[in-house]
Amino acid sequence: MSGSNSSNPAAKPGDLDHPLGLTVHSLPEPREAALADEQRTRRGRWKMLAVMLVCAAPVVASYFTYYVVRPEGRRNYGELIEPQRPLPPVTATTLDGQPVALPTLHGQWLLVSVAGGGCDAVCERHLYLQRQLREGLGKDKERLDWVWLVDDAVPVRDALQSAVQQATVLRMDRAQLAQWLAPAAGRQLSDHLYVVDPMGHWMMRFPPGQDTDSAARVRRDLERLMRGSAGWDKPGRP
């Protein structure tokens, strides 16, 4: 109808001022958005670093315990070697003449003795101790190899070869051996037992001693090493 009023009679006068009834939100400033992104990136990096530290903690703790804390504080029987000496890049031979690159021994803890092929009473005692100490580690014995390095060309008698079938027996040039392992002052290489860690570093030397008390103290040191490295060292070579 030409005279009708088409406006909504229920509308309030104030509604005409804002016909769409929209709420407009302000957009973030570019600088604020960039700052938020930077904060998220920083938080992500810190989380990644925390995860890495948690994973590395067992290795760091075990090496700090044995390589930084001094023997006086831990009452170690063995003498820590500083600086550590890595397995040298030389080739030894098995008793039947097969070549073996010495660095291939890494990946296991090594309990090492040195003696000529004639193997005197001290040598036999060391070999016996090495076997007994390894067996005494129980479930951890598979993480340690006992090694006899023969530093001359003297044949090893058959009876002794049978006794060391579970050992790693290698002939090695005496001069090359002396550039890696070293005895205490006034001692010979054959007087000691030596410990090499799974990374291939000579890190401990035990004092000469053949009695029950010294063997027990060596065992305690080996048990500490096994416990300290349990979080990262596993049996077998990679």
TANOR-V573963 format. One record per helix or strand of 2 or more residues. SS is the DSSP state (H for helix, E for strand). FROM is the first residue (numbers start at 0). LEN is the number of residues. If there is no record, write none. Layout:
SS	FROM	LEN
SS	FROM	LEN
//
This chain:
H	12	5
H	29	38
H	70	4
E	78	8
E	90	3
E	98	3
H	101	4
E	108	7
H	120	15
H	137	6
E	143	7
H	157	6
E	167	4
H	173	5
H	188	3
E	192	4
E	200	6
H	211	17
//
